[in-house]
């Protein structure tokens, strides 16, 4: 059975225009947790929970090193020679060349290799080669099948070896954490509930990820914004549920046939609704005060989540796009291409190709027969058809729930243009609060100057005013 996972790259918080995957799974397995698991003190949940099934051989690690060297030296035919059939179709030589040229164009000069590591994941050998560029350190991640063929490639911000250090606003003695399971059956997801100390009942928040196969902390390099939000809010008496995203926890289940039918409903919405349902049945949670917080893509689909469950108490929009997704992608790539003040021939060609793909996504003639490779991010036609005509801010007008809309002024991925879209649609409503933080980026961390992808490779935390504003709004939403 061929397994294909296509990862949305540009709207996800990694900020890498070249982040892409085809072929085998790229999600570390997260072990299932019982809903009845005993509560414990806060712990580091960012590590892979599944035990490796055996060791990856030295020969396979050497294979990975050789492939990485070939790719770095632009020896594309040598890389392609190791692809399985799916990869040869999904990542042809022209796309490989484009990805290679994008590395230094977007990340600065190559500085050197920092190391290799490997892990066993079901029938796959996963080999990582870590490269340091001027602006970011990344992992070149390869999945080898049992025949030694490459069944998938992924470029991602390098896993940080720095342990999580909570920001000063976190009070670890004010809450405890317990393992939970979101949903049931084949799509059940491991999660973590941060529960304030005391009897409750407490208000609660469900955290909904941006695009890409995120873990429960929405980890990007050394940054864990969802952990910051969960621990910061739990320190202020608000329970928070976060969970592994379906495309991470269950990547091996996404066959080519399933991917071809993928929409934001299966990727995001269904699991968010399951998380809300779980909280309603959880001891110590006030079922009438369950809020949903969405970040980036998660914020974009909040109106769809809320319309499916009118009992949700309120919505928190963090960096939510209001424009068509394909337009947001084009702006992101254009911005990144221009950061160095010049646009190379490779960047121009890539942008021209993306414009064609975006136009195809808008084309009324788009059908399920349109190949995913010809569409933005390699996402299937079903994904784009599902989003066609969807205007998040306009959809939010029909909702009765109060809303808090937050935006970072230095965010180049979801910009002030989107924020003004929320304002135009909802600004006159007394139960909607809109707030712009001039110095914050897409992760709601502080910084100076123009935002860059390299920023995500440096440790930061969700700024304390964001935590304070969310907590204050939950205690007393506008219009209530």
C-alpha positions in Angstrom: 0.0 0.0 0.0 1.4 3.4 -1.0 1.3 6.0 1.7 1.3 9.6 0.6 1.2 12.6 2.9 1.2 16.1 1.4 2.1 18.8 3.9 0.9 22.4 3.5 4.1 24.4 3.8 3.6 28.1 3.4 0.8 28.8 5.8 2.2 26.6 8.4 4.3 28.3 11.0 7.6 26.9 9.8 7.7 29.6 7.2 9.8 27.5 4.8 8.5 27.9 1.2 10.3 24.6 0.3 8.9 22.5 3.1 7.2 19.6 1.3 6.8 15.9 1.6 5.6 13.1 -0.7 5.6 9.4 -0.1 6.1 7.8 3.3 5.0 9.1 6.7 6.8 12.0 8.3 5.0 12.1 11.6 6.6 10.7 14.6 4.2 8.3 16.2 2.5 9.4 19.4 1.4 6.7 21.7 -2.3 6.4 22.7 -3.1 7.6 26.1 -6.0 6.5 28.2 -8.6 9.1 29.1 -8.5 7.7 32.6 -4.8 8.3 33.0 -3.7 9.7 36.3 -3.0 13.5 36.5 0.5 14.5 37.0 2.7 17.6 37.2 3.5 19.4 33.9 6.0 17.3 31.8 7.8 17.6 28.5 5.4 16.2 25.9 7.3 17.2 22.8 9.3 14.0 22.4 8.2 11.1 20.3 6.2 8.7 22.5 6.4 5.5 20.4 9.3 3.2 21.2 11.5 2.5 18.1 10.9 -0.9 16.7 14.5 -2.0 16.3 17.6 -0.1 15.2 18.3 1.5 11.9 21.4 -0.1 10.4 24.7 1.8 9.9 24.4 0.9 6.2 21.0 2.7 5.9 22.3 5.7 7.7 25.2 5.8 5.3 22.7 5.6 2.4 20.9 8.7 3.9 24.2 10.6 4.1 25.0 9.7 0.5 21.6 10.9 -0.7 21.9 14.1 1.3 25.4 14.7 -0.2 24.1 14.1 -3.7 21.3 16.5 -3.2 23.5 19.2 -1.7 25.9 18.8 -4.7 23.0 19.1 -7.1 23.5 15.5 -8.4 19.8 15.1 -8.9 19.9 11.9 -11.0 21.7 10.1 -8.2 19.0 11.0 -5.8 16.2 10.1 -8.2 17.7 6.7 -8.8 16.9 5.8 -5.2 13.2 6.9 -5.4 10.3 4.6 -5.3 7.7 5.0 -8.1 5.5 7.4 -6.1 8.4 9.7 -5.4 9.6 9.7 -9.0 6.2 11.0 -10.0 5.7 13.4 -7.1 9.2 14.9 -7.0 10.6 14.9 -10.6 14.0 16.4 -11.4 12.7 19.9 -12.1 11.0 20.1 -8.7 14.0 18.7 -7.0 16.2 21.4 -8.6 13.7 24.0 -7.6 13.8 22.8 -4.0 17.6 22.7 -3.9 17.9 26.2 -5.2 15.3 27.5 -2.8 17.4 26.4 0.2 20.1 29.0 -0.1 17.7 31.5 -1.7 15.5 31.4 1.4 17.8 30.4 4.2 21.1 32.1 3.3 24.5 30.5 2.7 25.2 26.9 3.6 27.5 26.7 6.6 27.9 23.0 7.2 26.5 19.7 8.4 25.8 19.3 12.1 25.1 15.6 12.3 22.9 12.6 11.4 20.4 10.6 13.4 17.9 7.8 12.6 14.8 6.1 13.9 12.7 3.1 13.0 9.0 3.8 12.3 6.9 0.8 11.5 8.3 -0.5 8.2 10.3 2.6 7.4 13.9 3.6 8.3 13.9 7.4 8.9 17.3 9.1 8.5 17.9 12.8 9.3 20.8 14.9 8.1 21.0 18.2 9.9 22.3 21.2 7.9 23.1 24.6 9.1 22.4 27.6 6.9 23.0 31.2 7.6 19.4 31.9 8.7 18.2 28.5 9.9 19.2 25.0 10.8 17.1 22.4 9.0 16.7 18.6 8.9 16.8 16.8 5.6 14.5 13.9 6.5 14.4 10.7 4.4 12.1 7.7 4.7 13.5 4.4 3.3 11.1 1.5 2.6 11.9 -2.2 3.2 13.5 -2.4 -0.3 15.8 0.5 0.5 14.0 2.9 -1.8 13.3 6.5 -0.8 9.5 6.7 -0.1 9.5 10.3 1.2 11.5 13.5 1.7 11.0 16.4 4.0 12.8 19.6 4.8 11.9 20.9 8.2 13.3 23.2 10.9 15.8 21.1 12.9 14.6 19.5 16.1 15.9 21.6 18.9 18.1 19.9 21.6 17.2 22.7 24.0 14.8 21.6 26.7 11.7 23.6 27.1 12.1 26.3 29.8 8.7 27.8 30.7 8.4 31.6 30.4 8.2 33.6 33.6 4.4 33.9 33.5 3.9 30.1 33.9 3.3 28.9 37.5 3.9 25.1 37.3 2.4 24.6 40.8 -0.9 26.1 39.7 -2.0 23.3 37.4 -1.3 19.6 36.6 -1.4 17.7 33.3 -3.1 14.5 32.4 -3.1 12.3 29.2 -6.3 12.2 27.3 -7.5 10.7 24.0 -9.4 12.9 21.6 -11.9 11.0 19.4 -12.2 7.3 19.1 -11.6 4.5 16.6 -9.0 4.7 13.9 -8.5 8.5 14.2 -8.2 8.7 18.0 -5.5 11.2 18.9 -3.3 11.5 22.0 -3.6 14.7 23.8 -2.8 16.6 27.0 -5.2 18.4 29.3 -3.7 21.1 31.5 -6.0 21.4 34.5 -5.8 24.1 37.1 -5.4 23.0 40.7 -8.7 23.1 42.6 -12.2 21.8 42.3 -13.5 23.8 39.4 -15.6 23.8 37.3 -13.1 25.6 35.2 -13.5 27.3 31.8 -11.6 25.5 29.1 -9.9 26.1 25.7 -9.3 23.7 22.8 -6.2 24.6 20.8 -6.5 24.1 17.0 -3.2 23.9 14.9 -2.1 25.7 11.8 -1.5 23.7 8.6 1.1 21.0 8.5 1.5 17.8 10.6 1.9 19.5 14.0 2.4 18.0 17.4 0.4 19.0 20.4 2.8 21.9 21.2 2.8 23.2 17.6 6.6 22.8 17.8 8.7 24.8 15.4 12.4 24.5 16.1 12.9 25.5 19.7 9.5 27.2 19.9 6.4 25.6 21.4 3.6 28.1 21.2 0.8 25.8 22.2 2.7 24.7 25.3 3.1 28.4 26.2 -0.6 29.0 25.7 -1.6 25.9 27.6 0.7 26.5 30.6 0.2 30.2 30.6 -3.6 30.0 30.7 -3.7 27.1 33.1 -1.6 29.2 35.5 -4.5 31.6 35.4 -7.3 29.1 36.2 -8.2 28.1 32.6 -8.0 24.4 31.5 -6.4 23.9 28.1 -6.6 20.8 25.8 -4.0 20.3 23.1 -3.5 17.2 21.0 -1.5 15.7 18.1 -2.8 16.7 14.7 -4.3 13.9 12.7 -1.8 14.3 9.8 1.0 13.7 12.4 -0.3 11.0 14.6 -1.9 9.0 11.8 0.2 9.7 8.7 0.7 6.1 7.9 -3.1 5.7 7.4 -3.2 8.3 4.6 -3.3 6.3 1.4 -3.2 7.9 -2.0 -6.9 7.4 -2.3 -7.6 9.1 1.1 -5.3 12.0 0.4 -7.1 12.7 -2.9 -10.3 13.3 -0.9 -8.6 15.3 1.9 -10.3 18.6 3.0 -9.9 20.8 6.1 -12.8 18.9 7.6 -10.8 15.7 7.9 -7.5 17.5 8.5 -8.7 19.9 11.3 -12.4 20.4 11.9 -13.6 16.9 12.9 -10.9 16.5 15.6 -11.5 20.0 17.0 -15.1 19.1 17.5 -14.2 15.8 19.1 -11.9 17.7 21.5 -14.8 20.0 22.5 -17.0 17.0 23.1 -14.3 15.4 25.3 -14.1 18.5 27.5 -17.9 18.5 28.0 -17.6 15.1 29.5 -14.5 15.8 31.6 -14.8 16.2 35.4 -13.8 19.7 36.6 -14.7 21.4 33.3 -17.6 23.8 33.0 -19.4 22.6 29.8 -21.0 26.0 29.3 -17.6 27.7 29.1 -15.7 25.8 26.5 -13.8 28.0 24.0 -11.9 27.2 20.8 -8.6 28.9 19.9 -7.4 28.6 16.4 -4.0 29.6 15.0 -3.4 30.3 11.4 -5.3 27.7 9.4 -7.0 26.7 12.6 -8.2 30.2 13.0 -9.3 30.4 9.4 -11.7 27.4 9.9 -13.0 28.5 13.3 -16.4 29.7 11.8 -16.9 26.3 10.3 -16.1 24.7 13.7 -18.4 27.0 15.6 -21.3 26.6 13.1 -21.1 22.8 13.6 -21.3 23.2 17.3 -23.3 26.3 18.4 -22.8 25.4 22.1 -19.1 26.5 21.9 -18.9 29.5 24.2 -16.6 31.7 22.1 -13.8 31.8 19.6 -10.2 33.1 19.8 -8.7 33.9 16.4 -4.9 34.1 16.4 -3.4 35.1 13.0 -6.4 34.0 11.0 -6.4 34.4 7.2 -9.5 36.1 5.8 -8.3 35.9 2.1 -8.3 32.9 -0.1 -5.6 30.5 0.9 -3.9 30.5 -2.5 -3.6 34.3 -2.3 -2.0 34.1 1.1 0.5 31.6 -0.2 1.4 33.8 -3.1 2.0 36.8 -0.8 4.2 34.7 1.5 6.4 33.5 -1.3 6.7 36.9 -2.8 7.7 38.4 0.6 10.3 35.8 1.3 11.8 36.1 -2.2 12.2 39.8 -1.7 13.9 39.7 1.7 17.4 40.0 0.3 16.4 42.8 -2.0 16.7 40.7 -5.2 14.7 38.1 -7.0 16.8 35.4 -8.7 15.9 33.6 -11.9 15.0 30.5 -9.9 12.8 32.5 -7.5 11.0 34.1 -10.4 10.5 30.8 -12.2 9.2 29.3 -8.9 6.8 32.3 -8.4 5.6 32.1 -12.0 4.8 28.4 -11.5 3.0 29.1 -8.2 0.9 31.8 -9.9 -0.2 29.2 -12.5 -1.1 26.8 -9.7 -3.0 29.4 -7.8 -5.0 30.3 -10.9 -5.8 26.7 -11.4 -7.1 26.5 -7.9 -9.4 29.4 -8.6 -10.5 28.0 -12.0 -14.2 27.0 -12.0 -13.3 24.1 -14.1 -11.2 22.6 -11.3 -12.2 19.0 -10.7 -11.2 16.0 -8.7 -9.3 14.8 -11.8 -6.9 17.7 -11.6 -3.5 16.3 -10.4 -2.4 17.5 -6.9 1.1 18.2 -8.3 -0.4 21.0 -10.5 -2.0 22.8 -7.5 -0.5 24.9 -4.7 1.4 23.0 -2.0 0.7 19.7 -3.8 -2.7 19.6 -2.0 -5.5 17.7 -3.8 -8.2 19.3 -5.8 -10.7 18.3 -3.2 -9.0 20.5 -0.7 -9.2 23.6 -2.9 -12.8 22.9 -4.0 -13.9 22.6 -0.4 -12.4 26.0 0.4 -13.7 27.7 -2.7 -16.0 30.6 -1.9 -15.3 30.3 1.8 -14.8 33.7 3.4 -14.0 33.3 7.1 -14.8 36.8 8.3 -18.1 36.8 6.4 -19.0 33.4 7.7 -18.3 34.6 11.2 -21.0 37.2 10.9 -23.6 34.5 11.2 -22.2 33.2 14.4 -23.7 34.2 17.8 -20.6 33.4 19.8 -18.3 36.3 21.1 -14.9 36.5 19.4 -11.4 37.6 20.3 -9.3 38.4 17.2 -5.5 38.7 17.7 -2.8 39.6 15.2 0.9 40.1 15.3 2.1 43.3 13.5 5.3 41.6 12.3 3.6 38.5 10.9 4.4 38.1 7.2 2.5 34.9 6.8 -0.9 36.2 7.9 -0.8 39.9 7.7 -2.6 43.1 8.7 -4.6 42.7 5.5 -6.2 39.7 7.0 -6.7 41.4 10.3 -8.5 44.3 8.6 -10.7 41.7 7.0 -11.9 40.6 10.4 -12.3 44.2 11.5 -14.4 45.1 8.4 -16.7 42.2 9.0 -17.0 42.2 12.7 -15.7 45.5 14.1 -19.1 46.9 14.8 -20.2 44.0 17.0 -20.0 44.7 20.7 -19.2 41.1 21.4 -16.0 41.1 19.2 -12.6 42.4 20.4 -9.8 42.9 17.9 -6.2 43.6 19.0 -3.0 44.1 17.1 0.4 43.6 18.8 2.9 45.7 16.7 6.1 43.8 17.8 4.8 40.2 17.6 5.4 37.6 14.8 3.3 34.7 13.6 4.1 32.7 16.7 3.1 35.8 18.8 6.6 36.1 20.0 8.4 39.4 20.3 11.0 40.7 17.9 12.3 43.7 15.9 12.4 44.6 12.3 11.1 42.6 9.4 9.9 39.1 10.1 12.0 36.3 8.5 11.9 32.5 8.4 15.1 32.5 10.4 13.2 33.9 13.4 11.5 30.5 13.9 14.9 28.9 14.5 15.4 31.1 17.6 13.8 30.3 20.9 10.9 32.5 21.9 7.7 32.4 23.8 4.1 33.7 23.3 4.3 37.2 24.7 2.7 37.6 28.2 0.3 40.3 27.1 -1.3 37.8 24.8 -1.8 35.3 27.6 -3.2 38.1 29.8 -5.6 39.3 27.2 -6.9 35.9 26.4 -7.4 35.0 30.1 -9.1 38.3 30.8 -11.4 37.9 27.8 -12.4 34.4 28.8 -13.2 35.5 32.3 -15.4 38.2 30.9 -16.0 38.1 27.1 -17.0 41.3 25.4 -20.8 41.9 25.1 -21.6 39.7 28.1 
